[in-house]
Amino acid sequence: MRIGVPREIKNHEYRVGLTPESAVELVAAGHEILIETGAGAGIGATDAAYEAAGAKIAPDAGTVFSQSDMIVKVKEPQATERAMLSDGQILFTYLHLAPDPDQTADLVKSGAVCIAYETVTDPSGGLPLLKPMSQVAGRMSIQAGATALEKSHGGRGVLLGGVPGVHPAKVAVLGGGVVGFHAAQMAVGMQADVTILDKSPAALERLSNHFGASARVLYSNRAAVATAIAEADLVIGAVLVPGAAAPKLVTREMLGTMQPGAVLVDVAIDQGGCFETSKPTTHADPTYVVDDIVHYCVANMPGGVARTSTYALNNVTLPFALALANKGWKKALADDAHLRNGLNVANGAVTCAPVAEVLGYPYVPAEQVLAG
């Protein structure tokens, strides 16, 4: 199979779909790799490094899309990229379709086979291709929030860990999954006053056992969220409903109860955000202010630490890329129910139930597409 890797074109996105080391593995398995020139520059991987790995260098994205059986990316395809997809071509990347009707419509129209990293599952019910980026984003949310809290960035002027004789910042983490755990871990490490809220009894027990007296772990309900955000200097939105739009946990009205200069970091922004006042921002212009509350809503946070993120992502995506290339998408998906859960759009049909429901498409199970 010929596998194409275009250069990412989203604002300040420096990650790349395949590292040179991953290219070596795919070439060794008998496949051809076509890399757009400069695609790896953001992680320090030169065209020469890819050529040494056995890949071929393409002059532009058009060549990559037109000559590849499978496209491996990081971020969802932008409009110009979606226009280059062809019928039956495999697209393997993050998609986050639920809050993005335009992208969904374009992918349906393209006839491409679109497999989303974020809905591939594992035997324990986890999301293994989302997990490493959630780990990165969770950790980054605290350093981003700490910076936004500085007075020069519009924040309250509060140091996250305080100093002897002065209270540390209060950090509220909404959601105790992978993002929330790693955010809390960083905040605790910086000696902040941390509260984590979650609805899952299992998550509450796990978090309580891990953090002990280092963080408060509370059951999440409307009253608990309202109290936590009213007291917080920094709020991390870390909720996830796989494949679906994120629930709005904080309304605009609730901002009026918060301290002026407090900071909201919405890690759920890829899925529409969990704050009513959230809107996607970029690394070039990461924050904005609503009702005296600073909002940080960068939709590709891990792109800011592109080298770490790319290698962490490739560690988990490569086995699936190999399976798709070695077997073809139909057999690979038929053989692996967890990879099959990653199929979001195929042959003009929406095959992810939450996406179909929220965007009003007929839901076609992946098994039906495979049988066709």
Phi, psi and chi 1 to 4 in degrees:
 res  aa     phi    psi   chi1   chi2   chi3   chi4
   1 MET       -  144.0 -176.5  178.4  -74.2      -
   2 ARG   -95.9  121.8  179.5  175.7  -74.3  174.1
   3 ILE  -111.1  124.4  -58.9  161.0      -      -
   4 GLY  -106.6  140.2      -      -      -      -
   5 VAL  -127.5  103.8 -178.5      -      -      -
   6 PRO   -82.1  160.9   29.1  -32.8      -      -
   7 ARG   -72.5  134.9  179.5  176.0   57.1   83.0
   8 GLU   -68.9  136.8  -63.0  -68.5  -32.9      -
   9 ILE  -117.2    0.4   59.6  173.0      -      -
  10 LYS   -66.7  150.9 -167.9  163.6 -173.8  172.1
  11 ASN   -52.2  123.8 -178.1  -76.8      -      -
  12 HIS    52.6   39.5  -78.8  -91.5      -      -
  13 GLU  -102.8  114.6 -179.9   52.7   69.8      -
  14 TYR  -111.6   -2.4  -56.9  106.5      -      -
  15 ARG   -72.7  169.9  -69.9  172.1  -71.6  179.7
  16 VAL  -142.5  147.8   61.7      -      -      -
  17 GLY   -62.6  -37.6      -      -      -      -
  18 LEU  -131.6  136.3  -67.3  176.0      -      -
  19 THR   -82.0  164.3   64.1      -      -      -
  20 PRO   -57.2  -35.5  -27.7   36.7      -      -
  21 GLU   -65.4  -38.3  -67.3   84.3   -9.8      -
  22 SER   -67.9  -36.8  -66.8      -      -      -
  23 ALA   -60.5  -39.7      -      -      -      -
  24 VAL   -56.8  -45.6  167.9      -      -      -
  25 GLU   -64.3  -41.6  -61.6  -63.7  -33.6      -
  26 LEU   -70.7  -39.0  -73.8  157.8      -      -
  27 VAL   -64.7  -40.5  169.2      -      -      -
  28 ALA   -63.0  -26.9      -      -      -      -
  29 ALA   -84.7    2.8      -      -      -      -
  30 GLY    98.7   11.9      -      -      -      -
  31 HIS  -102.1  161.9  -53.6  -67.8      -      -
  32 GLU  -106.3  132.9 -174.3  175.9  -26.3      -
  33 ILE  -112.0  129.5  -51.3  -62.6      -      -
  34 LEU  -119.6  112.7 -167.5   60.3      -      -
  35 ILE  -111.5  129.2  -55.0  -86.0      -      -
  36 GLU   -66.4  138.0 -177.3  179.9   -4.6      -
  37 THR   -55.3  133.8 -177.6      -      -      -
  38 GLY    81.2    0.6      -      -      -      -
  39 ALA   -61.0  -31.9      -      -      -      -
  40 GLY   -97.5    5.6      -      -      -      -
  41 ALA   -59.2  -34.5      -      -      -      -
  42 GLY   -67.5  -17.6      -      -      -      -
  43 ILE  -111.7   10.4   65.9  164.3      -      -
  44 GLY    80.8   17.2      -      -      -      -
  45 ALA   -99.9  112.4      -      -      -      -
  46 THR   -82.0  164.7   62.8      -      -      -
  47 ASP   -58.0  -37.3  -72.0   -5.3      -      -
  48 ALA   -62.8  -35.8      -      -      -      -
  49 ALA   -65.8  -38.5      -      -      -      -
  50 TYR   -69.8  -39.3  -78.0  105.0      -      -
  51 GLU   -63.9  -38.6  -72.0  179.3  -48.1      -
  52 ALA   -64.8  -25.7      -      -      -      -
  53 ALA   -81.7   -5.9      -      -      -      -
  54 GLY   101.1    3.8      -      -      -      -
  55 ALA   -83.9  161.4      -      -      -      -
  56 LYS  -106.2  146.9  -64.5  179.9  179.5  178.4
  57 ILE   -99.6  128.5  -55.1  -59.1      -      -
  58 ALA  -101.8  145.7      -      -      -      -
  59 PRO   -73.1  -22.8   27.0  -34.9      -      -
  60 ASP  -159.4  170.9   51.1   43.0      -      -
  61 ALA   -65.8  -35.4      -      -      -      -
  62 GLY   -57.6  -39.8      -      -      -      -
  63 THR   -65.6  -42.6  -57.6      -      -      -
  64 VAL   -60.6  -49.3  171.4      -      -      -
  65 PHE   -67.6  -39.6  -83.0   85.4      -      -
  66 SER   -75.5  -22.5   66.0      -      -      -
  67 GLN  -111.2    7.5  -64.0 -173.7   11.6      -
  68 SER  -113.6  143.6  -59.2      -      -      -
  69 ASP   -81.0  -33.1  -55.8  -56.6      -      -
  70 MET  -135.0  134.1  175.9  165.0   68.0      -
  71 ILE  -104.2  125.0  -61.0  -66.2      -      -
  72 VAL  -112.5  119.7  176.6      -      -      -
  73 LYS  -128.5 -171.0  -78.7  177.6   42.1   62.7
  74 VAL  -114.5  -63.7  177.6      -      -      -
  75 LYS   -88.3  162.9  -71.2  -54.9  -67.5  177.1
  76 GLU   -56.6  143.9   72.5  -81.1    0.0      -
  77 PRO   -64.4  134.8   24.5  -33.3      -      -
  78 GLN   -78.4  169.8  -56.0  -58.5  -70.0      -
  79 ALA   -54.8  -42.2      -      -      -      -
  80 THR   -67.1  -31.1   55.5      -      -      -
  81 GLU   -75.7  -39.6  -64.9  173.1  -46.9      -
  82 ARG   -61.3  -33.0  -59.9 -165.7  -64.2  -95.0
  83 ALA   -67.4  -18.4      -      -      -      -
  84 MET   -95.5   -6.3  -67.6 -173.0  -77.2      -
  85 LEU   -70.2  147.9  -71.6  167.7      -      -
  86 SER  -122.5  161.5   57.2      -      -      -
  87 ASP   -57.6  127.1 -173.5   59.6      -      -
  88 GLY    83.2   -7.1      -      -      -      -
  89 GLN   -71.5  140.9 -169.0  172.1   41.9      -
  90 ILE   -87.9  132.9  -56.1  166.3      -      -
  91 LEU  -119.4  121.3  172.8   65.3      -      -
  92 PHE  -123.6  105.9 -167.8   35.4      -      -
  93 THR  -169.5  177.8 -171.2      -      -      -
  94 TYR   -73.2  140.4  -72.1  115.7      -      -
  95 LEU  -121.2  -50.0  -67.1  175.4      -      -
  96 HIS    52.4   61.6  -59.7  -69.3      -      -
  97 LEU   -79.5  -28.6  -66.0  178.9      -      -
  98 ALA   -53.1  -42.5      -      -      -      -
  99 PRO   -94.0   15.6   33.3  -32.4      -      -
 100 ASP  -132.2   77.1 -165.1  -16.6      -      -
 101 PRO   -63.4  -33.3   20.2  -31.5      -      -
 102 ASP   -65.7  -44.9  -69.5  -17.1      -      -
 103 GLN   -62.7  -44.5 -177.3 -166.7  177.8      -
 104 THR   -58.7  -46.1  -54.8      -      -      -
 105 ALA   -61.0  -41.5      -      -      -      -
 106 ASP   -66.5  -40.2  -74.0  -10.9      -      -
 107 LEU   -68.2  -39.7  -64.5 -176.6      -      -
 108 VAL   -60.7  -44.9  167.3      -      -      -
 109 LYS   -64.9  -32.7 -177.8 -179.8  177.2 -179.0
 110 SER   -68.5  -27.4   74.2      -      -      -
 111 GLY    77.8    6.1      -      -      -      -
 112 ALA   -73.7  162.4      -      -      -      -
 113 VAL   -99.9  106.3  176.0      -      -      -
 114 CYS  -109.1  112.1  -53.0      -      -      -
 115 ILE  -110.4  120.7  -58.0  167.4      -      -
 116 ALA   -95.8  126.2      -      -      -      -
 117 TYR   -52.2  -41.0  -66.6  158.1      -      -
 118 GLU   -75.1   -8.3   73.3  -87.5    9.6      -
 119 THR  -114.9    3.3   60.5      -      -      -
 120 VAL   -67.4  135.9  174.0      -      -      -
 121 THR  -112.5  178.5   55.9      -      -      -
 122 ASP  -134.5  172.7   64.3   20.5      -      -
 123 PRO   -59.6  -23.6  -27.1   35.8      -      -
 124 SER   -89.1    1.8   66.4      -      -      -
 125 GLY    89.1    4.6      -      -      -      -
 126 GLY   -81.7  177.5      -      -      -      -
 127 LEU  -119.9   85.4  -57.0  170.2      -      -
 128 PRO   -66.0  -26.3   25.4  -36.2      -      -
 129 LEU   -88.9  -14.3  -53.3 -166.0      -      -
 130 LEU   -90.9  -29.2 -173.2   61.4      -      -
 131 LYS   -54.7  -49.6 -175.2  175.0 -178.2  177.7
 132 PRO   -63.1  -35.2   19.2  -30.6      -      -
 133 MET   -73.9  -30.2  -64.3  -55.2   93.3      -
 134 SER   -67.2  -38.0  -64.4      -      -      -
 135 GLN   -61.6  -46.4  -67.2  169.4  -25.9      -
 136 VAL   -62.7  -49.1  170.2      -      -      -
 137 ALA   -63.7  -39.3      -      -      -      -
 138 GLY   -60.5  -45.6      -      -      -      -
 139 ARG   -68.0  -41.8  -66.5 -179.7  175.8 -141.5
 140 MET   -65.6  -30.1  -74.6 -172.3   73.1      -
 141 SER   -59.3  -32.7   70.3      -      -      -
 142 ILE   -75.9  -43.1  -61.8  -58.5      -      -
 143 GLN   -69.0  -34.5   64.0 -172.9   48.9      -
 144 ALA   -66.8  -43.0      -      -      -      -
 145 GLY   -65.0  -39.3      -      -      -      -
 146 ALA   -62.5  -40.3      -      -      -      -
 147 THR   -66.8  -44.0  -61.0      -      -      -
 148 ALA   -64.8  -25.9      -      -      -      -
 149 LEU   -72.3  -16.9  -88.5  173.1      -      -
 150 GLU   -65.7  142.2  -65.4  175.4   15.3      -
 151 LYS   -59.0  -36.2 -164.3   67.6  178.8  176.3
 152 SER   -66.7  -16.3   60.7      -      -      -
 153 HIS  -105.2   11.0  -70.0   93.8      -      -
 154 GLY    98.0   -3.7      -      -      -      -
 155 GLY   -84.4 -173.1      -      -      -      -
 156 ARG   -73.9  -14.0  -63.5 -167.8   70.0 -139.7
 157 GLY    81.8   37.9      -      -      -      -
 158 VAL  -111.9  131.1  175.0      -      -      -
 159 LEU   -82.6  130.2 -178.6   64.3      -      -
 160 LEU   -54.7  -46.7 -145.7   60.4      -      -
 161 GLY   -92.2    1.2      -      -      -      -
 162 GLY    61.6 -166.3      -      -      -      -
 163 VAL  -142.9  166.1  -68.7      -      -      -
 164 PRO   -53.1  125.9  -29.8   37.1      -      -
 165 GLY    93.7   -6.0      -      -      -      -
 166 VAL  -129.7  135.4 -178.8      -      -      -
 167 HIS   -58.2  140.8  -73.2  -64.2      -      -
 168 PRO   -73.2  168.7   29.8  -35.5      -      -
 169 ALA   -69.0  147.8      -      -      -      -
 170 LYS   -93.3  124.7  -69.4 -171.5  174.9 -177.6
 171 VAL  -116.4  125.1  178.0      -      -      -
 172 ALA  -108.8  124.9      -      -      -      -
 173 VAL  -110.4  114.6 -179.4      -      -      -
 174 LEU   -94.2  100.5  -52.2 -176.9      -      -
 175 GLY   115.5  127.3      -      -      -      -
 176 GLY  -112.0   26.6      -      -      -      -
 177 GLY   -79.6 -150.5      -      -      -      -
 178 VAL   -62.2  -48.1  176.5      -      -      -
 179 VAL   -60.7  -50.5  169.6      -      -      -
 180 GLY   -62.6  -40.9      -      -      -      -
 181 PHE   -61.1  -47.4  173.7   81.7      -      -
 182 HIS   -71.7  -32.6  -77.2  -92.3      -      -
 183 ALA   -64.3  -46.9      -      -      -      -
 184 ALA   -63.1  -39.6      -      -      -      -
 185 GLN   -59.3  -44.0 -165.1  174.6   48.0      -
 186 MET   -68.9  -42.0  -68.1  -67.1  -76.2      -
 187 ALA   -65.3  -41.5      -      -      -      -
 188 VAL   -63.1  -41.9  165.5      -      -      -
 189 GLY   -62.4  -28.3      -      -      -      -
 190 MET   -90.3    8.0  -65.0  176.3   74.4      -
 191 GLN    68.0   30.7  -59.6 -175.5  -12.5      -
 192 ALA   -78.0  168.1      -      -      -      -
 193 ASP   -93.5  104.9 -179.6  -11.9      -      -
 194 VAL  -110.5  133.8 -179.8      -      -      -
 195 THR  -124.3  130.3  -61.2      -      -      -
 196 ILE  -115.5  133.0  -46.1  166.0      -      -
 197 LEU  -120.4  136.1  -62.5   98.1      -      -
 198 ASP  -155.4  158.1 -160.4  -77.7      -      -
 199 LYS   -95.0  -20.5  -76.0 -177.5  173.3  -67.5
 200 SER   -80.5  120.7  162.9      -      -      -
 201 PRO   -57.2  -37.6  -26.5   35.6      -      -
 202 ALA   -65.4  -42.3      -      -      -      -
 203 ALA   -65.1  -41.5      -      -      -      -
 204 LEU   -60.7  -42.5  -65.8  173.1      -      -
 205 GLU   -66.3  -43.7 -177.0  174.6    0.4      -
 206 ARG   -62.2  -46.0  169.9  175.1   49.8   80.5
 207 LEU   -66.0  -41.9  -67.6  163.0      -      -
 208 SER   -63.6  -42.1 -176.0      -      -      -
 209 ASN   -64.7  -36.9  -72.3  -19.3      -      -
 210 HIS   -74.3  -48.7  178.0   85.3      -      -
 211 PHE   -88.3  -22.8  -72.4  105.3      -      -
 212 GLY    55.0 -129.7      -      -      -      -
 213 ALA   -81.9   -0.3      -      -      -      -
 214 SER   -75.8  -20.2  -61.3      -      -      -
 215 ALA  -150.7  146.8      -      -      -      -
 216 ARG   -80.7  136.7  -78.1  176.7  -65.6  -80.7
 217 VAL  -120.9  115.5  178.5      -      -      -
 218 LEU  -124.1  149.6  -57.8  176.6      -      -
 219 TYR   -69.0  134.2 -178.3   80.1      -      -
 220 SER   -88.8  116.6 -179.5      -      -      -
 221 ASN  -140.3  177.3   54.4   36.3      -      -
 222 ARG   -58.1  -43.2  -66.9  177.8 -167.8  -85.1
 223 ALA   -66.3  -42.4      -      -      -      -
 224 ALA   -65.8  -41.6      -      -      -      -
 225 VAL   -63.7  -44.8  169.4      -      -      -
 226 ALA   -60.0  -43.2      -      -      -      -
 227 THR   -66.3  -44.3  -60.7      -      -      -
 228 ALA   -63.1  -43.9      -      -      -      -
 229 ILE   -74.7  -29.2   68.7  164.0      -      -
 230 ALA   -65.2  -31.3      -      -      -      -
 231 GLU   -92.1  -16.7  -63.0  175.8  -10.7      -
 232 ALA   -79.7  146.5      -      -      -      -
 233 ASP   -86.3  -33.1  -61.6  -70.9      -      -
 234 LEU  -137.3  127.7  171.7   60.3      -      -
 235 VAL  -117.9  127.6  180.0      -      -      -
 236 ILE  -105.9  119.7  -53.5  -62.1      -      -
 237 GLY   -88.6  110.0      -      -      -      -
 238 ALA  -130.1   34.3      -      -      -      -
 239 VAL   -92.6  151.8  -63.5      -      -      -
 240 LEU  -148.9  128.6  173.2   69.8      -      -
 241 VAL  -115.3  107.5  179.0      -      -      -
 242 PRO   -49.8  123.3  -28.7   36.9      -      -
 243 GLY    80.0  -15.3      -      -      -      -
 244 ALA  -107.4  168.8      -      -      -      -
 245 ALA   -68.1  144.4      -      -      -      -
 246 ALA   -70.4  143.0      -      -      -      -
 247 PRO   -70.9  147.5   26.3  -33.6      -      -
 248 LYS   -87.3  101.8  -54.6  -61.8 -176.6 -171.3
 249 LEU   -86.8  -25.4  -61.2 -175.2      -      -
 250 VAL  -123.5  118.4  176.9      -      -      -
 251 THR   -88.8  165.7   65.0      -      -      -
 252 ARG   -61.2  -38.6  177.6  160.5 -171.0  168.8
 253 GLU   -57.3  -36.2 -175.8  179.8    9.3      -
 254 MET   -68.6  -22.3  -66.3  166.0   74.7      -
 255 LEU   -60.1  -29.9  -60.8 -171.4      -      -
 256 GLY   -66.5  -17.0      -      -      -      -
 257 THR   -89.6   -9.4   69.5      -      -      -
 258 MET   -86.7  163.2  -62.1  178.6   67.9      -
 259 GLN   -78.0  131.5  -56.0  173.9   88.2      -
 260 PRO   -54.6  133.6  -25.8   35.1      -      -
 261 GLY    89.1   -1.9      -      -      -      -
 262 ALA   -66.1  161.9      -      -      -      -
 263 VAL  -123.0  134.3  174.3      -      -      -
 264 LEU  -109.0  125.9  -61.4  175.6      -      -
 265 VAL  -114.1  114.2  176.3      -      -      -
 266 ASP  -101.6   93.8 -162.0  -19.5      -      -
 267 VAL   -74.7  -15.7 -172.2      -      -      -
 268 ALA   -86.0   10.8      -      -      -      -
 269 ILE   -62.6  -28.7 -167.7   64.9      -      -
 270 ASP   -60.2  -27.6  -92.9  -22.1      -      -
 271 GLN  -105.9   28.0  -66.7  -65.7  132.4      -
 272 GLY    99.2  -13.8      -      -      -      -
 273 GLY    88.5  150.7      -      -      -      -
 274 CYS  -109.5    7.5   60.5      -      -      -
 275 PHE  -113.9  136.6  -52.4  133.6      -      -
 276 GLU   -59.8  -29.4 -174.5 -179.7   12.4      -
 277 THR   -94.4   10.3   45.4      -      -      -
 278 SER   -77.1  143.4  -69.4      -      -      -
 279 LYS  -147.2  146.0   60.3 -177.9 -179.0 -179.0
 280 PRO   -61.5  138.3  -22.2   33.4      -      -
 281 THR  -124.3  178.7   61.9      -      -      -
 282 THR  -125.4  167.4   67.7      -      -      -
 283 HIS   -61.6  -26.1  -73.6  -69.7      -      -
 284 ALA   -71.8  -30.1      -      -      -      -
 285 ASP  -147.3   75.8 -170.6   14.5      -      -
 286 PRO   -77.8  -21.3   27.4  -34.2      -      -
 287 THR  -126.9  159.5   62.5      -      -      -
 288 TYR  -150.4  166.8   60.1   93.4      -      -
 289 VAL  -120.0  131.0  177.5      -      -      -
 290 VAL  -127.0  124.0  176.7      -      -      -
 291 ASP    51.0   44.3  -63.9  -15.5      -      -
 292 ASP    70.5   10.9  -63.4  -35.7      -      -
 293 ILE  -109.9  127.0  -54.7  -57.8      -      -
 294 VAL   -79.5  128.4  179.3      -      -      -
 295 HIS  -110.8  127.4  -68.4   57.6      -      -
 296 TYR  -115.0  112.4  179.3  101.1      -      -
 297 CYS  -134.1   45.0  -56.9      -      -      -
 298 VAL   -68.3  125.4  173.5      -      -      -
 299 ALA   -82.6   -8.4      -      -      -      -
 300 ASN  -135.6   57.2   61.3  -32.4      -      -
 301 MET   -51.5  -46.6  -72.6  176.9   66.7      -
 302 PRO   -62.1  -18.2  -25.8   37.4      -      -
 303 GLY   -62.7  -20.6      -      -      -      -
 304 GLY   -71.8  -22.5      -      -      -      -
 305 VAL  -121.6   64.1  -73.0      -      -      -
 306 ALA   -60.4  -39.6      -      -      -      -
 307 ARG   -66.8  -50.8 -174.3  172.2  176.6   84.4
 308 THR   -56.3  -47.1  -63.4      -      -      -
 309 SER   -65.3  -43.5  -62.9      -      -      -
 310 THR   -62.9  -44.8  -64.1      -      -      -
 311 TYR   -68.3  -38.7  -83.4   89.9      -      -
 312 ALA   -63.6  -40.3      -      -      -      -
 313 LEU   -68.4  -45.3 -178.6   60.2      -      -
 314 ASN   -62.4  -31.1  -90.1 -123.3      -      -
 315 ASN   -56.8  -32.9  -72.3  -15.2      -      -
 316 VAL  -103.0  -25.8  -66.8      -      -      -
 317 THR   -83.5  -28.4   57.4      -      -      -
 318 LEU   -56.4  -45.9  178.8   60.5      -      -
 319 PRO   -58.7  -35.8  -25.1   35.5      -      -
 320 PHE   -74.2  -37.6  -67.2  101.1      -      -
 321 ALA   -62.2  -40.6      -      -      -      -
 322 LEU   -62.9  -43.0  -83.9  165.0      -      -
 323 ALA   -62.4  -44.2      -      -      -      -
 324 LEU   -63.4  -40.5  -70.8  164.4      -      -
 325 ALA   -72.7  -41.4      -      -      -      -
 326 ASN   -70.8  -37.9  -69.9  -18.8      -      -
 327 LYS  -104.9  -17.5  -60.4  178.6  177.9 -178.5
 328 GLY    83.3  154.7      -      -      -      -
 329 TRP   -66.7  -35.7   71.2  -89.0      -      -
 330 LYS   -66.4  -46.8  -78.8 -164.2  170.3 -174.9
 331 LYS   -70.5  -38.8 -179.4  164.5  175.4   50.2
 332 ALA   -60.8  -42.5      -      -      -      -
 333 LEU   -73.5  -35.2  -91.5   58.7      -      -
 334 ALA   -65.7  -35.2      -      -      -      -
 335 ASP   -79.5  -19.7  -71.5   -8.8      -      -
 336 ASP  -134.8  102.7 -173.7  -16.8      -      -
 337 ALA   -61.8  -29.3      -      -      -      -
 338 HIS   -73.7  -40.1  -62.3  -65.1      -      -
 339 LEU   -67.2  -36.1  179.6   56.8      -      -
 340 ARG   -59.3  -33.6 -169.0  159.8   65.8 -117.4
 341 ASN   -65.4  -16.7  -72.9  -25.3      -      -
 342 GLY   -79.3  -14.6      -      -      -      -
 343 LEU   -70.8  116.1 -170.6   66.8      -      -
 344 ASN  -105.5  -37.0  -82.6 -145.4      -      -
 345 VAL  -142.4  136.8  175.0      -      -      -
 346 ALA  -155.0  132.8      -      -      -      -
 347 ASN    52.2   36.9  -58.9  -17.9      -      -
 348 GLY    84.3    8.2      -      -      -      -
 349 ALA  -120.0  148.7      -      -      -      -
 350 VAL   -91.7  120.6  174.8      -      -      -
 351 THR  -112.2   11.6   57.5      -      -      -
 352 CYS  -112.9  115.1  177.4      -      -      -
 353 ALA   -57.9  -46.8      -      -      -      -
 354 PRO   -62.0  -36.7  -23.7   34.8      -      -
 355 VAL   -66.6  -45.7  172.5      -      -      -
 356 ALA   -59.3  -41.9      -      -      -      -
 357 GLU   -66.1  -48.1 -179.5  179.1   -3.9      -
 358 VAL   -74.0  -28.0   74.2      -      -      -
 359 LEU  -103.5   -0.7  -65.2 -178.6      -      -
 360 GLY    79.6   28.1      -      -      -      -
 361 TYR   -97.5  152.0  -74.7   87.7      -      -
 362 PRO   -63.1  138.0  -15.7   27.6      -      -
 363 TYR   -89.8  124.9  167.5   57.0      -      -
 364 VAL  -116.6  112.2  178.9      -      -      -
 365 PRO   -58.4  146.0  -22.7   33.1      -      -
 366 ALA   -56.6  -36.7      -      -      -      -
 367 GLU   -60.8  -34.1  -68.8   78.3    6.9      -
 368 GLN   -68.8  -38.6 -174.4  175.2  -34.6      -
 369 VAL   -65.4  -43.0  172.4      -      -      -
 370 LEU   -64.4  -31.8  -64.9  177.0      -      -
 371 ALA   -79.7  -15.6      -      -      -      -
 372 GLY   -75.9      -      -      -      -      -
